[in-house]
Amino acid sequence: MFRPLAVALLCAISLGACAQPAPSTPDKAAGGAKPGAAGKGGPEQAVRAALAEVVPGAEPDYLGAAPFPGFREVLLEGQVLYVSDDGRYLLQSQPIDLKARAPAASPGLNAYRRKVLAGVPKEERIVFAPANPAYTVTVFTDVECGYCRRMHEQIAEYNRQGIAVEYLAFPRMGMASQDFRDMVSVWCAPDRRRALTEAKAGGRVQARSCTSPVAMHYTIGQRVGVNGTPAVFAPDGTQLGGYMAPAALREALDRLAGKGEGAGGR
């Protein structure tokens, strides 16, 4: 889905592997960049410069301190990357906070995501909510993905757990796909909730057109780092991951809010 960045990283690795080694100098022979050397402009400038060599012209949507020392957290072309402060090492993986038992993310990245998601008006979301929800989650969804369908089959149980689910569209096959056209049709339906439920049940999607927010949702999803569906975001901007059973999602939200067992009990 985010092929340009993946190809650029692969090319960088391939070129590095195939290139003839330069004659070593004493400094290079001792291990390249000096530990802790992040350049005159600090770690963020070093990271920007390193990324510009790999993906020329790319501008990160977010760049800030990582949730662990020695690295910057970068949101670039829909992917969360971790680059060492000297710009030498890049990690492309989701770190896990073993103490919190949740994906690790910095307060800065969560605040960025929270701000971006808050910009989506409620009327552009498809909402399934109990009368008085304890929590509201934003879920990027797709009518074709198996786990999105599984999650929606349990929507009543999420609501019974006190969780309101607000769907945004993320056609994972891209904006030129039938998937995208089907999601536009769902968002253009007079009864969006019913249309979404029928589409996720495998029903035929009646073609409709209107000025829909689907393309905007897709772009926003990329900006906050969505690379698969469902993608569940807590109220504070934390990405909780993909599909979670209703009771497990409630437990994760309680833990995040300081009400779970790891925070002294409910």
C-alpha positions as CSV (number, residue, x, y, z in Angstrom):
1,M,0.0,0.0,0.0
2,F,2.8,2.4,0.8
3,R,5.1,1.1,-1.9
4,P,7.2,4.2,-2.7
5,L,8.7,4.3,0.8
6,A,9.3,0.5,1.0
7,V,11.0,0.6,-2.4
8,A,13.2,3.5,-1.4
9,L,14.3,1.7,1.8
10,L,15.0,-1.5,-0.2
11,C,17.0,0.4,-2.8
12,A,19.0,2.0,-0.1
13,I,19.8,-1.3,1.5
14,S,20.6,-2.9,-1.9
15,L,22.9,-0.1,-3.0
16,G,24.7,-0.2,0.3
17,A,25.2,-3.9,-0.1
18,C,26.5,-3.7,-3.7
19,A,28.6,-0.6,-3.4
20,Q,32.4,-0.8,-3.3
21,P,33.7,0.1,0.2
22,A,35.5,3.4,0.4
23,P,39.0,3.5,1.7
24,S,38.7,3.6,5.5
25,T,40.0,6.5,7.5
26,P,40.9,6.0,11.2
27,D,37.5,7.5,12.2
28,K,35.5,5.3,9.8
29,A,37.4,2.2,10.7
30,A,36.5,2.8,14.3
31,G,32.8,2.6,13.6
32,G,31.6,5.5,11.5
33,A,29.7,8.3,13.2
34,K,30.8,9.1,16.7
35,P,28.4,7.9,19.3
36,G,26.0,10.7,20.2
37,A,27.0,12.9,17.3
38,A,23.8,14.3,16.0
39,G,25.1,17.2,14.0
40,K,25.1,20.9,14.8
41,G,21.3,21.1,14.4
42,G,20.6,18.4,16.9
43,P,19.0,14.9,16.4
44,E,16.0,16.1,14.5
45,Q,18.1,17.7,11.8
46,A,20.4,14.7,11.6
47,V,17.3,12.4,11.2
48,R,15.8,14.7,8.5
49,A,19.1,14.7,6.6
50,A,19.5,10.9,6.8
51,L,15.9,10.4,5.5
52,A,16.4,12.9,2.7
53,E,19.2,10.7,1.4
54,V,17.0,7.7,1.3
55,V,13.7,9.3,0.2
56,P,14.5,12.6,-1.5
57,G,11.9,15.3,-1.0
58,A,10.0,13.4,1.6
59,E,8.7,15.5,4.5
60,P,7.7,13.6,7.7
61,D,4.2,14.3,9.0
62,Y,5.6,14.0,12.5
63,L,9.1,13.9,14.0
64,G,9.8,13.9,17.7
65,A,11.4,12.0,20.6
66,A,10.8,8.3,20.6
67,P,9.3,6.6,23.7
68,F,12.8,5.1,24.4
69,P,16.2,6.9,24.5
70,G,18.5,7.4,21.6
71,F,15.9,7.5,18.8
72,R,13.5,9.9,17.1
73,E,10.0,8.7,16.2
74,V,9.0,9.5,12.6
75,L,5.7,9.3,10.8
76,L,6.5,9.2,7.1
77,E,4.2,8.2,4.2
78,G,1.9,6.4,6.6
79,Q,4.6,4.4,8.4
80,V,6.0,4.9,11.9
81,L,9.8,4.7,11.8
82,Y,12.5,4.9,14.5
83,V,15.7,6.6,13.5
84,S,18.7,6.8,15.8
85,D,19.6,10.3,16.9
86,D,22.8,10.4,14.8
87,G,20.7,9.4,11.7
88,R,22.6,6.1,11.3
89,Y,20.1,3.4,12.2
90,L,16.5,2.9,11.1
91,L,14.0,0.5,12.7
92,Q,10.7,-0.3,10.9
93,S,8.8,-2.2,13.5
94,Q,6.2,-1.6,16.1
95,P,7.9,-1.5,19.6
96,I,5.9,-2.9,22.5
97,D,5.8,-1.5,26.0
98,L,6.0,-4.7,28.0
99,K,5.1,-2.9,31.2
100,A,2.0,-1.2,29.7
101,R,1.3,-4.3,27.6
102,A,0.5,-2.0,24.6
103,P,2.2,-0.7,21.5
104,A,4.7,2.0,22.5
105,A,4.2,5.5,21.3
106,S,5.4,8.9,22.5
107,P,3.1,11.5,24.1
108,G,4.1,13.7,21.1
109,L,2.9,11.3,18.5
110,N,-0.3,10.6,20.4
111,A,-1.0,14.3,20.7
112,Y,-0.4,14.7,16.9
113,R,-2.7,11.8,16.1
114,R,-5.4,13.1,18.5
115,K,-5.3,16.6,16.9
116,V,-5.5,15.1,13.3
117,L,-8.4,12.8,14.3
118,A,-10.3,15.6,16.1
119,G,-10.4,17.4,12.7
120,V,-12.9,14.8,11.3
121,P,-16.4,16.0,11.9
122,K,-18.8,13.7,13.7
123,E,-21.2,13.8,10.8
124,E,-18.6,12.3,8.5
125,R,-18.2,9.3,10.7
126,I,-20.4,6.2,10.9
127,V,-21.2,5.9,14.6
128,F,-22.4,2.9,16.7
129,A,-22.7,4.0,20.3
130,P,-24.5,3.1,23.6
131,A,-26.5,5.8,25.4
132,N,-23.7,6.8,27.8
133,P,-20.4,5.5,26.5
134,A,-17.5,5.2,28.9
135,Y,-15.0,5.4,25.9
136,T,-15.1,6.4,22.3
137,V,-12.7,4.8,19.9
138,T,-12.0,5.9,16.3
139,V,-11.7,2.9,14.0
140,F,-10.3,3.0,10.4
141,T,-12.3,0.3,8.6
142,D,-12.7,-1.5,5.3
143,V,-15.7,-3.3,4.0
144,E,-13.6,-6.2,2.6
145,C,-11.2,-7.0,5.4
146,G,-12.0,-10.1,7.4
147,Y,-11.1,-8.7,10.9
148,C,-13.1,-5.6,10.1
149,R,-16.1,-7.8,9.5
150,R,-15.5,-9.8,12.6
151,M,-15.3,-6.6,14.7
152,H,-18.5,-5.3,13.2
153,E,-20.3,-8.6,13.9
154,Q,-19.7,-7.9,17.6
155,I,-20.6,-4.2,17.5
156,A,-23.5,-4.7,20.0
157,E,-21.1,-6.3,22.5
158,Y,-18.6,-3.4,22.1
159,N,-21.6,-1.1,22.9
160,R,-22.5,-3.3,25.9
161,Q,-19.0,-2.9,27.1
162,G,-19.5,0.9,27.2
163,I,-17.5,1.5,24.0
164,A,-18.7,3.8,21.2
165,V,-17.2,3.0,17.8
166,E,-16.8,5.8,15.3
167,Y,-15.8,4.4,11.9
168,L,-13.6,6.2,9.3
169,A,-13.1,4.8,5.9
170,F,-9.8,3.3,4.9
171,P,-10.0,1.3,1.6
172,R,-6.8,-0.7,2.0
173,M,-6.6,-1.5,-1.7
174,G,-6.2,2.2,-2.5
175,M,-8.3,4.9,-4.1
176,A,-8.3,3.3,-7.6
177,S,-10.0,0.1,-6.3
178,Q,-13.5,-1.3,-6.3
179,D,-13.1,-1.4,-2.5
180,F,-12.8,2.4,-2.6
181,R,-15.9,2.8,-4.8
182,D,-17.9,0.5,-2.5
183,M,-16.9,2.6,0.5
184,V,-18.0,5.7,-1.3
185,S,-21.3,4.1,-2.0
186,V,-21.7,3.2,1.7
187,W,-20.9,6.7,2.8
188,C,-23.3,8.1,0.2
189,A,-26.2,5.8,1.3
190,P,-29.2,7.5,3.0
191,D,-28.7,5.1,6.0
192,R,-25.0,4.7,6.4
193,R,-25.1,2.4,9.4
194,R,-27.4,-0.1,7.6
195,A,-25.3,0.2,4.4
196,L,-22.1,-0.5,6.2
197,T,-23.6,-3.4,8.1
198,E,-24.9,-5.0,4.9
199,A,-21.6,-4.5,3.1
200,K,-19.6,-6.1,5.9
201,A,-22.0,-9.0,5.9
202,G,-21.0,-9.6,2.3
203,G,-24.1,-8.1,0.8
204,R,-24.2,-6.4,-2.6
205,V,-23.2,-2.7,-2.4
206,Q,-25.6,-0.5,-4.4
207,A,-23.5,1.9,-6.4
208,R,-24.0,5.5,-5.3
209,S,-22.1,8.7,-5.8
210,C,-21.9,12.0,-3.8
211,T,-19.4,14.3,-2.3
212,S,-18.1,11.8,0.3
213,P,-15.3,12.0,2.9
214,V,-13.8,8.6,1.9
215,A,-10.7,10.0,0.1
216,M,-10.1,12.4,3.0
217,H,-10.4,9.6,5.5
218,Y,-7.9,7.6,3.6
219,T,-5.4,10.5,3.5
220,I,-5.9,11.1,7.2
221,G,-5.3,7.4,7.9
222,Q,-2.0,7.6,6.2
223,R,-1.1,10.7,8.1
224,V,-1.6,9.0,11.4
225,G,0.2,5.8,10.5
226,V,-2.6,3.4,9.5
227,N,-1.1,0.5,7.4
228,G,-3.8,-2.1,7.9
229,T,-7.4,-2.4,9.0
230,P,-9.1,-2.3,11.4
231,A,-6.9,0.3,13.1
232,V,-8.2,1.3,16.5
233,F,-7.4,4.6,18.2
234,A,-8.1,5.5,21.8
235,P,-9.4,8.9,22.8
236,D,-5.9,10.1,23.7
237,G,-4.5,9.2,20.2
238,T,-2.9,5.9,21.2
239,Q,-3.1,3.3,18.5
240,L,-4.3,0.2,20.2
241,G,-3.6,-2.1,17.3
242,G,-6.0,-4.0,15.1
243,Y,-8.9,-6.3,16.0
244,M,-9.5,-6.9,19.7
245,A,-12.4,-8.7,21.3
246,P,-14.9,-6.5,23.1
247,A,-13.8,-7.4,26.6
248,A,-10.1,-7.1,25.7
249,L,-10.7,-3.7,24.2
250,R,-12.5,-2.5,27.3
251,E,-9.6,-3.9,29.4
252,A,-7.1,-2.1,27.3
253,L,-9.0,1.2,27.5
254,D,-9.4,0.8,31.3
255,R,-5.6,0.2,31.6
256,L,-4.8,3.2,29.5
257,A,-7.1,5.4,31.6
258,G,-5.4,4.1,34.8
259,K,-8.4,2.0,35.9
260,G,-7.0,-1.5,35.0
261,E,-5.2,-4.1,37.1
262,G,-1.8,-2.7,36.2
263,A,-2.8,0.7,37.5
264,G,-4.1,-0.3,40.9
265,G,-7.4,-1.9,40.0
266,R,-10.6,-0.5,38.6
